Each structure stands twice: as C-alpha cells, then as structure tokens.
Amino acid sequence: MNITKSKANFIQFTLDPDTTWTRIDIIAGENFRTLGDAFQLNITPLTDATLVPFSNFQIENQKTLILDVTVNKSLSRYQIDLTKHKAGLALAEFIEEYNAGALKIKTTFSDSIKIETDKQFFKFQIEDISYNDTNIENKKWLIVSRNKYGVYAQIKEPLIAQRRYEQIKSVELRDNLLKVECAGKDVWNESADEIAPSLYTWELNIQPEFSEIVRTLLTICIEQLNK
C-alpha cells in the first residue's frame, strides 16, 4: 500500500449552487469535490479534475484524516494532518457528514462563496448569482482580503462601477448578516471625491445546512483581519 502524507495548512472552500456547474470544492491538504453526490478525491488538482471515490474515511484523534483510494487496482492511503489550520478539522467533519447522506447541495440559493485562508492571510468572495447576466455591469459581489501588501474590500453592485477600498475599519458576522465597514476613498475612482460608505452589509443567502461551515470559515478570516 502506498502512503501519501499532506498537511492542511492552506484552506480553500468553494460553494457554487449555480445550475450550470453545481459543486462544492475543498482544499485541505488534498482536493475534495462534489458535483452533487458524495465528495470524491481529485487526484489531478493541477489539471482537469480526475475524481475517484474513497473509502475507510476516518478522523483519528481529531488530528489526522485517513482515507483509502484505489486507482488502477493500486491501493493508496492518504494521511492528512489537520492540526496546521483551525479549519482543518471542521472541513474534515463537514465532508464526513455530507458523505453520510445528511447533506446535499441545492440550486435554490443565490450566493456563490469562495474562501481561501492560511495562517496569516485570507480572501473571501461572495457573489449573488441571481444576477445571471454576462454583462459585468449587472453583477453583484463582495471581496474582502488580507495579504502581504495590506487589506482591501471590493464592492460591485448592479449598474454601479466596482469600488475598492484599502482601509477596513471592521468586519462583523452575526448569524447570516455580514457587515463591512470601510474607511478612506475609492481608489478606483479617478475623481477621488467619493467617501467610503460607513457600512456595507450582505445578507447571506445560502443553504441552511451549509451555514455553520461557512460561518466558521468567515469567522476565522475575520479573526485574522483583527490580529
């Protein structure tokens, strides 16, 4: 048996209820994906996805995720260290619950969410896909990020040019209400006269069964922002 070891030190979570490509994609040491049914392991994450089922899924001592995969009659065991990021265990438990049949992604909710985080930096993007238009002017999204260059928030509303603020006073999440308070001016506004809105809010429209994992990941991002 081949043994593959990895560490969940970088986390990525994508929830996309779009009817065109309905999926949940997770990176936590390895790449897991569901297109509606059970999560499978993507064994070729750097190219076109190759999804294979896994077995013997177990979380050992809340520290290590173990699973077995058979490819071309060859059995491999994956051992993923979950201790390198606060979200590692939560995502492993989410995959376990989903594959037990308790959860199933639906297309009746309008928010598509992508969250990326490591120990220092993060980026999350929320898009309202009910604005199903190829014209970017009619799109609606919110992006908040902290990277090695600083922090920023980008806000796009239908029929309004995208705005970018590089000062964030606070980000707060209560239940499904996300509040982002910016400071300074829109750096993409050539006139430089526009003052940032004192508060921008987004009511998350996500499947209730996924609220807990989304709130957990967003809370981790907010904690990183406040460090």
C-alpha positions as CSV (number, residue, x, y, z in Angstrom):
1,M,0.0,0.0,0.0
2,N,1.3,3.5,-0.9
3,I,1.2,6.1,1.8
4,T,0.6,9.8,0.8
5,K,1.0,12.4,3.6
6,S,0.0,16.0,3.4
7,K,-0.8,19.0,5.7
8,A,-3.9,21.1,5.7
9,N,-2.1,24.4,6.1
10,F,-3.9,26.1,3.2
11,I,-7.6,26.0,3.1
12,Q,-9.9,26.7,0.2
13,F,-13.7,26.3,0.2
14,T,-15.9,26.9,-2.8
15,L,-19.7,26.7,-2.6
16,D,-21.3,27.2,-6.0
17,P,-25.1,26.5,-6.3
18,D,-25.2,27.7,-9.9
19,T,-27.3,25.3,-12.1
20,T,-24.5,25.4,-14.8
21,W,-21.9,23.8,-12.6
22,T,-23.2,22.9,-9.1
23,R,-20.3,22.0,-6.9
24,I,-18.5,22.2,-3.6
25,D,-14.8,22.2,-3.8
26,I,-12.5,21.9,-0.8
27,I,-8.7,22.0,-0.5
28,A,-7.5,20.9,2.9
29,G,-4.2,19.0,2.4
30,E,-5.8,17.3,-0.6
31,N,-8.6,18.4,-3.1
32,F,-12.1,17.1,-2.5
33,R,-15.0,17.8,-4.7
34,T,-18.7,17.0,-5.0
35,L,-20.9,17.8,-8.1
36,G,-24.0,17.0,-6.1
37,D,-23.5,13.4,-4.8
38,A,-20.8,12.3,-2.5
39,F,-17.4,14.0,-2.1
40,Q,-14.6,12.4,-4.1
41,L,-10.9,12.9,-4.1
42,N,-9.4,14.9,-7.0
43,I,-6.1,13.1,-7.7
44,T,-5.1,15.6,-10.5
45,P,-5.8,19.0,-8.9
46,L,-3.4,20.9,-11.2
47,T,-5.0,19.7,-14.4
48,D,-8.5,18.7,-15.5
49,A,-10.1,17.0,-12.5
50,T,-9.9,13.3,-12.0
51,L,-12.4,12.4,-9.3
52,V,-12.2,9.0,-7.6
53,P,-14.3,7.6,-4.7
54,F,-12.6,6.9,-1.4
55,S,-13.2,4.5,1.5
56,N,-12.2,3.9,5.1
57,F,-12.7,7.7,5.8
58,Q,-11.8,8.3,9.4
59,I,-10.7,11.2,11.6
60,E,-8.1,9.9,14.1
61,N,-7.9,11.7,17.4
62,Q,-9.3,14.9,15.8
63,K,-5.8,15.4,14.3
64,T,-5.4,13.2,11.2
65,L,-7.8,12.5,8.3
66,I,-7.2,9.0,6.9
67,L,-8.8,7.6,3.7
68,D,-8.1,4.9,1.1
69,V,-8.2,5.3,-2.7
70,T,-7.9,2.7,-5.3
71,V,-6.7,3.7,-8.8
72,N,-5.9,1.1,-11.5
73,K,-6.1,-1.6,-8.9
74,S,-3.5,0.1,-6.8
75,L,-4.5,1.0,-3.2
76,S,-3.2,4.2,-1.6
77,R,-3.7,5.5,1.9
78,Y,-3.9,9.3,2.4
79,Q,-3.0,10.8,5.8
80,I,-3.8,14.4,6.2
81,D,-2.5,16.4,9.1
82,L,-5.5,18.6,10.3
83,T,-3.6,20.5,13.0
84,K,-1.9,23.0,10.8
85,H,-5.0,25.2,10.4
86,K,-8.0,25.9,12.6
87,A,-10.4,25.0,9.8
88,G,-8.8,21.6,9.0
89,L,-10.9,19.5,11.4
90,A,-14.1,21.4,10.7
91,L,-13.8,20.7,6.9
92,A,-13.0,17.0,7.5
93,E,-16.1,16.7,9.7
94,F,-18.2,18.5,7.0
95,I,-17.0,16.1,4.3
96,E,-17.8,13.2,6.6
97,E,-21.3,14.5,7.3
98,Y,-22.0,15.2,3.7
99,N,-21.0,11.8,2.5
100,A,-23.1,10.2,5.2
101,G,-26.1,11.4,3.3
102,A,-27.2,14.1,5.7
103,L,-26.5,16.9,3.2
104,K,-27.0,17.6,-0.5
105,I,-26.3,20.7,-2.4
106,K,-29.3,22.5,-3.8
107,T,-29.6,25.2,-6.5
108,T,-32.3,27.3,-5.0
109,F,-29.9,29.6,-3.1
110,S,-28.3,32.6,-4.7
111,D,-24.9,33.1,-3.0
112,S,-21.7,31.6,-4.5
113,I,-18.9,31.7,-2.0
114,K,-15.1,31.2,-2.2
115,I,-12.9,31.4,0.9
116,E,-9.2,31.0,0.9
117,T,-7.1,31.2,4.1
118,D,-3.7,30.2,5.5
119,K,-2.3,31.1,8.9
120,Q,-1.7,34.7,8.0
121,F,-3.7,35.8,5.0
122,F,-7.2,35.3,3.6
123,K,-9.6,36.2,0.8
124,F,-13.3,35.6,0.6
125,Q,-15.6,36.4,-2.3
126,I,-19.4,36.3,-2.3
127,E,-21.3,36.7,-5.5
128,D,-25.1,36.9,-5.9
129,I,-25.6,34.6,-8.9
130,S,-29.3,35.5,-9.2
131,Y,-27.9,38.4,-11.3
132,N,-27.4,35.9,-14.1
133,D,-26.1,38.3,-16.8
134,T,-23.0,38.1,-18.9
135,N,-22.6,41.9,-18.6
136,I,-20.3,42.6,-15.7
137,E,-22.1,45.9,-15.1
138,N,-25.1,43.9,-13.9
139,K,-23.1,41.7,-11.4
140,K,-23.1,41.9,-7.6
141,W,-20.3,40.7,-5.4
142,L,-18.2,41.4,-2.3
143,I,-14.5,40.6,-1.9
144,V,-12.5,41.1,1.3
145,S,-8.8,40.2,1.6
146,R,-5.8,40.5,3.7
147,N,-2.4,39.7,2.0
148,K,1.2,40.7,2.4
149,Y,0.6,44.1,0.9
150,G,-2.3,45.1,3.1
151,V,-6.1,44.8,3.2
152,Y,-8.8,45.7,0.7
153,A,-12.5,45.4,0.1
154,Q,-14.1,45.4,-3.4
155,I,-17.8,46.0,-3.8
156,K,-19.7,45.5,-7.0
157,E,-23.4,46.4,-7.3
158,P,-25.6,46.2,-10.4
159,L,-25.2,49.3,-12.7
160,I,-22.6,50.7,-10.4
161,A,-18.9,50.7,-11.1
162,Q,-16.8,48.4,-8.9
163,R,-15.3,50.1,-5.9
164,R,-12.1,49.3,-4.0
165,Y,-11.2,50.5,-0.5
166,E,-7.8,49.8,1.0
167,Q,-8.8,50.6,4.6
168,I,-11.1,48.4,6.6
169,K,-12.3,49.5,10.0
170,S,-14.1,46.3,10.8
171,V,-15.8,43.2,9.5
172,E,-18.5,41.6,11.6
173,L,-20.6,38.5,11.1
174,R,-23.8,37.9,13.1
175,D,-25.9,34.9,12.1
176,N,-26.0,35.3,8.3
177,L,-25.5,39.1,8.3
178,L,-22.1,40.2,7.2
179,K,-21.1,43.8,7.9
180,V,-18.0,45.5,6.4
181,E,-17.0,49.0,7.4
182,C,-14.5,50.7,5.1
183,A,-12.5,53.9,5.5
184,G,-10.9,56.3,3.1
185,K,-11.9,56.7,-0.5
186,D,-12.5,54.5,-3.5
187,V,-9.0,54.1,-5.0
188,W,-10.5,53.3,-8.4
189,N,-12.5,56.5,-8.5
190,E,-10.4,58.9,-10.6
191,S,-12.1,61.9,-9.2
192,A,-11.1,60.7,-5.7
193,D,-14.1,62.6,-4.2
194,E,-16.2,59.6,-3.2
195,I,-16.1,58.9,0.5
196,A,-16.4,55.2,1.5
197,P,-19.8,54.1,2.8
198,S,-19.8,53.9,6.6
199,L,-21.2,50.4,6.4
200,Y,-21.8,47.8,3.8
201,T,-24.0,44.8,4.6
202,W,-24.6,41.5,2.9
203,E,-27.3,39.1,4.0
204,L,-26.0,35.6,3.2
205,N,-28.4,33.6,1.1
206,I,-27.0,30.1,1.5
207,Q,-28.4,26.7,2.1
208,P,-29.1,26.4,5.9
209,E,-27.2,23.1,6.1
210,F,-24.1,24.9,5.0
211,S,-24.4,27.9,7.2
212,E,-22.3,26.5,10.0
213,I,-19.2,25.7,7.9
214,V,-19.4,29.0,6.0
215,R,-19.7,31.0,9.3
216,T,-16.8,29.0,10.8
217,L,-14.5,29.9,7.8
218,L,-15.6,33.5,7.7
219,T,-15.1,33.9,11.4
220,I,-11.5,32.6,11.0
221,C,-10.9,35.2,8.3
222,I,-12.3,37.9,10.5
223,E,-10.1,36.9,13.4
224,Q,-7.0,37.1,11.0
225,L,-8.1,40.6,10.0
226,N,-8.3,41.7,13.6
227,K,-4.9,40.4,14.6
